[in-house]
Amino acid sequence: MKARAAAIALNLLIGWHVAADATDVNIPVPAEALERQLATEPFSIVAAEISRPQVQGDITLKAELSFSGNPPVQVKLRRAEPGAESSNNRPRYDLAAYELQKLFLEPAEFVVPPTVLRAIPVAALLPYAKGARPTFRGSEDVLVVLQYWLQEVKVVADAYSAHLFATDAGYARHVGQLNVLTYLIEHGDANRGNFLVSRSESSPRVFSVDNGIAFAFNDSDRGNTWSRLRVSKLPADTVDRLRPVTRDELQRRLGVLVQWRLVDGHWVAEPPGENLGPQRGVRQQDGVVQLGLTEAEIAQVDRRRTELLEAVDEGRVGLVGANRP
């Protein structure tokens, strides 16, 4: 028994440092390349179907997109409702979660797959989504969330396993990183299928693929298990990357997430400009549409960041992966 315990301890010590070096079977293409492709390359929809037909009212599609005429890529495609701000359908939250993780995770360890927002003609979506309607006045375009469809993952009742956390250092690192993000955004939807686990037998990665109920709108009957810190230890380097983050930086990164300008009846993406309304998440003014987090939502993220660091500094949450007193 002592020998087995020692072996587990050694594996944990080594695993926290090498987990990120394993071959990525879940996102085999670099996240930056996928993000660029999803955001900028022209595409056509080759096929699409409801991703969870057993869920009444689900509008999320599992789609195959051909970018620039190349072989299809599988993505999650979810359309926005008119106004882009409805219950359980706030595209800006999906993008904010993806962008927020960049402040404390390296791309090889992202817990939210590459995610972008695009505006496409509603006519292109209607064959697969009869209820699709234009999102903003002045155009027949519909806003959609595109997210890379993860490979070699499985749906489980709960992505957190106390046994794996205690015995598999790679998994412990990944689930700790996931928990940092879900805590910061106050994730409020623990429904089955929103969190996925890699099929890898060792160091399995964990992912959050639906972050629409979070931030200010996280009060639901879908379970808020992931809004709290579930793990007893966090990766030290992840926590260290959070320490210098300021509210001003959060405002710069999350205040204006994406921007479009109306050109010849279509919404054309352009670099984010000055915040048109910090108190609103969706802003439309003089032929420009912006999406971002509000000042209040950003302030809450910063409060959660401070609370997490206090929990670490007071010893209520441990650290692994660095020499600590």
C-alpha positions in Angstrom: 0.0 0.0 0.0 2.8 2.4 0.9 4.5 1.7 -2.5 1.3 2.3 -4.4 0.7 5.6 -2.5 4.3 6.7 -3.3 3.8 5.9 -6.9 0.6 7.9 -7.1 2.3 10.8 -5.3 5.2 10.7 -7.8 2.8 10.6 -10.8 0.9 13.6 -9.4 4.1 15.6 -9.0 5.3 14.8 -12.5 1.8 15.1 -14.1 1.2 18.7 -13.1 4.2 19.7 -15.1 3.7 17.5 -18.2 -0.1 17.5 -18.6 0.1 20.3 -21.2 2.7 18.4 -23.3 0.4 15.5 -24.2 -0.8 15.1 -27.8 -4.0 17.1 -28.2 -6.6 14.6 -29.5 -9.5 16.9 -28.7 -8.4 20.1 -30.6 -5.8 18.8 -33.0 -5.4 22.1 -34.8 -3.8 25.1 -32.9 -6.5 27.2 -31.3 -5.3 30.4 -32.9 -5.6 28.9 -36.4 -9.1 27.6 -35.7 -10.2 30.9 -34.2 -8.9 32.8 -37.3 -10.6 30.3 -39.7 -13.9 30.5 -37.8 -13.9 34.3 -37.6 -12.7 35.3 -41.1 -12.8 32.7 -43.8 -15.8 32.5 -46.1 -17.8 29.3 -45.6 -20.8 27.4 -46.7 -23.0 25.1 -44.7 -22.7 21.5 -46.0 -25.0 19.9 -43.5 -26.5 20.6 -40.1 -28.8 18.9 -37.6 -30.0 19.6 -34.1 -27.2 18.6 -31.8 -29.5 17.4 -28.9 -32.9 16.4 -30.5 -33.9 14.9 -27.2 -33.9 18.3 -25.6 -37.2 20.1 -26.2 -36.7 23.5 -27.9 -33.0 23.1 -28.5 -31.8 25.3 -31.4 -28.1 24.4 -31.3 -26.9 22.7 -34.5 -24.1 20.3 -35.1 -23.0 21.6 -38.5 -20.4 20.8 -41.2 -18.9 24.0 -42.7 -16.7 24.1 -45.8 -14.3 27.0 -45.4 -13.0 28.4 -48.7 -14.1 25.2 -50.5 -12.0 22.9 -48.3 -13.2 19.6 -46.7 -15.9 20.3 -44.1 -15.1 21.1 -40.4 -17.6 20.2 -37.7 -18.8 23.1 -35.5 -21.4 23.9 -33.0 -23.7 26.6 -34.6 -26.2 28.5 -32.5 -28.2 31.4 -33.8 -29.1 34.5 -31.8 -32.7 35.6 -31.3 -33.6 39.1 -32.6 -31.7 41.6 -30.4 -29.1 39.0 -29.4 -30.2 39.2 -25.8 -32.7 36.6 -24.7 -33.0 34.1 -21.9 -30.4 31.4 -22.2 -29.2 32.8 -25.5 -26.7 35.6 -25.1 -23.9 35.1 -27.6 -21.7 37.7 -26.0 -21.4 35.5 -22.9 -20.1 32.5 -25.0 -17.5 34.8 -26.5 -16.6 36.5 -23.2 -15.9 33.1 -21.6 -13.6 32.1 -24.4 -11.7 35.4 -24.3 -11.5 35.5 -20.5 -9.6 32.2 -20.3 -6.8 33.8 -22.4 -5.8 35.8 -19.4 -4.7 32.8 -17.4 -4.5 29.8 -19.7 -2.2 28.9 -22.6 -3.9 27.9 -25.8 -3.0 24.3 -25.5 -4.9 24.1 -22.2 -8.1 26.1 -23.2 -11.2 24.8 -21.4 -13.5 26.6 -23.9 -13.0 25.5 -27.5 -12.3 28.1 -30.1 -15.4 30.3 -30.3 -16.4 33.2 -32.5 -19.4 35.3 -33.5 -20.3 35.7 -37.2 -23.1 37.5 -39.1 -24.4 35.5 -42.0 -27.4 35.9 -44.3 -30.5 34.4 -42.7 -31.3 32.7 -46.0 -28.2 30.5 -45.6 -29.5 29.2 -42.3 -33.2 28.8 -43.0 -32.8 25.3 -44.7 -31.5 24.0 -41.3 -33.2 26.4 -38.9 -36.7 27.4 -40.0 -37.1 29.7 -37.0 -34.1 31.8 -37.9 -34.8 35.6 -38.1 -32.5 38.6 -38.7 -30.8 39.6 -35.4 -30.5 43.4 -35.8 -32.6 46.0 -37.7 -31.3 47.2 -41.0 -30.1 43.8 -42.3 -31.3 40.3 -43.2 -28.3 38.8 -41.5 -28.4 36.6 -38.4 -25.8 36.5 -35.7 -24.4 33.0 -35.0 -22.0 31.5 -32.5 -19.5 29.2 -34.1 -17.6 26.9 -31.8 -15.2 24.1 -32.8 -16.7 20.7 -32.4 -14.4 18.8 -30.0 -13.0 15.5 -31.0 -12.7 12.3 -28.8 -14.9 13.6 -26.0 -17.7 12.0 -24.0 -20.8 13.3 -22.1 -20.7 12.3 -18.4 -23.1 13.0 -15.5 -20.4 15.2 -13.9 -17.1 16.3 -15.4 -15.6 16.5 -11.8 -14.4 13.1 -10.5 -12.9 13.2 -6.9 -11.2 9.9 -7.7 -9.4 11.2 -10.8 -8.6 14.4 -9.1 -6.7 12.4 -6.4 -5.0 10.0 -8.7 -4.5 11.6 -12.1 -2.4 14.8 -12.0 -3.1 15.8 -15.6 -6.8 15.6 -15.0 -6.5 17.4 -11.7 -4.7 20.3 -13.5 -7.3 20.5 -16.2 -10.3 20.4 -14.0 -8.7 23.0 -11.7 -8.3 25.3 -14.7 -11.8 24.7 -15.7 -13.0 25.5 -12.2 -11.1 28.8 -12.2 -13.1 29.9 -15.3 -16.5 28.6 -14.1 -15.9 30.4 -10.8 -15.0 33.7 -12.4 -18.0 33.7 -14.7 -20.4 32.2 -12.1 -21.5 29.5 -14.5 -25.1 28.7 -13.9 -26.0 25.8 -16.1 -24.7 22.3 -15.0 -27.0 20.5 -17.4 -25.8 17.3 -18.9 -23.8 17.9 -22.1 -22.5 21.4 -21.2 -19.3 19.9 -19.8 -17.3 17.3 -21.7 -14.4 15.1 -20.8 -11.7 13.7 -23.1 -11.7 10.0 -23.9 -8.0 9.9 -23.1 -7.2 7.3 -20.5 -4.7 9.5 -18.7 -4.6 13.3 -18.2 -8.1 13.7 -19.7 -9.0 17.3 -20.5 -12.3 18.8 -19.5 -14.3 21.5 -21.4 -17.1 23.9 -20.9 -19.0 24.1 -24.2 -22.1 26.2 -23.2 -21.6 29.4 -21.2 -24.8 31.2 -22.0 -26.0 31.2 -18.4 -23.3 33.0 -16.5 -22.0 36.4 -15.5 -25.1 38.6 -14.5 -27.7 36.1 -15.8 -26.8 32.9 -13.9 -29.9 32.4 -11.8 -31.6 29.4 -13.2 -33.0 26.0 -12.3 -30.2 24.3 -14.4 -27.8 23.8 -11.5 -25.0 26.2 -10.3 -22.6 23.5 -9.2 -19.8 25.0 -11.2 -20.2 28.5 -10.0 -18.3 27.6 -6.8 -14.8 26.2 -6.3 -15.2 22.5 -6.3 -11.6 21.5 -6.2 -9.3 21.7 -3.2 -6.1 22.7 -5.1 -5.4 24.8 -8.1 -2.5 25.0 -10.5 -0.1 27.6 -9.1 0.9 29.0 -12.5 -2.8 29.5 -13.4 -3.3 31.4 -10.2 -0.1 33.4 -10.6 -1.4 34.6 -14.1 -4.5 35.9 -12.4 -2.7 38.1 -9.8 -1.7 41.0 -12.1 -5.0 41.2 -13.9 -6.7 44.5 -13.2 -10.3 45.7 -13.8 -9.0 48.1 -16.4 -7.5 45.2 -18.3 -10.7 43.3 -18.0 -12.5 46.3 -19.4 -10.1 46.5 -22.3 -10.4 42.9 -23.2 -14.1 42.2 -22.5 -15.9 45.6 -22.8 -16.1 45.4 -26.6 -15.8 41.8 -27.7 -16.8 42.2 -31.3 -18.1 45.0 -33.6 -19.8 45.1 -37.0 -20.7 47.9 -39.4 -23.6 47.9 -41.8 -22.4 47.9 -45.4 -24.7 47.4 -48.3 -27.3 45.6 -46.1 -24.8 43.3 -44.4 -23.0 43.4 -41.1 -19.3 43.5 -41.8 -16.8 42.7 -39.0 -14.3 45.5 -38.1 -11.8 46.0 -35.3 -13.6 46.9 -32.0 -13.8 50.7 -31.4 -14.7 52.9 -28.5 -17.3 51.4 -26.2 -20.7 52.8 -27.3 -22.4 52.1 -24.0 -20.6 50.5 -21.1 -23.9 50.0 -19.2 -25.3 47.8 -22.1 -24.1 44.5 -23.4 -25.6 44.9 -26.9 -25.1 48.4 -28.5 -26.4 49.6 -31.8 -25.7 53.1 -33.0 -25.2 54.9 -36.4 -24.8 51.7 -38.4 -22.6 50.0 -35.9 -23.3 47.0 -33.6 -21.1 46.1 -30.6 -21.3 43.2 -28.2 -19.4 43.1 -24.9 -19.7 42.7 -21.1 -21.2 45.6 -19.2 -19.3 47.5 -16.6 -21.3 45.8 -13.8 -20.6 42.3 -15.3 -16.8 43.1 -15.5 -16.8 44.4 -12.0 -18.3 41.2 -10.8 -15.7 39.1 -12.6 -13.0 41.2 -10.9 -14.7 40.7 -7.5 -14.7 36.9 -8.1 -11.0 37.1 -9.1 -10.2 38.9 -5.8 -12.2 36.3 -3.8 -10.4 33.4 -5.5 -7.0 34.9 -4.7 -8.1 35.5 -1.1 -9.2 31.9 -0.8 -5.7 30.8 -1.9 -3.8 33.3 0.2 -5.8 32.4 3.3 -5.1 28.7 2.8 -8.7 27.7 2.1 -7.6 26.5 -1.4 -4.3 24.9 -2.0 -1.8 25.2 -4.8 0.1 22.6 -6.8 2.9 22.9 -9.2 5.2 25.4 -7.5 7.1 25.7 -4.2 4.8 27.3 -1.7 5.2 28.0 2.0 
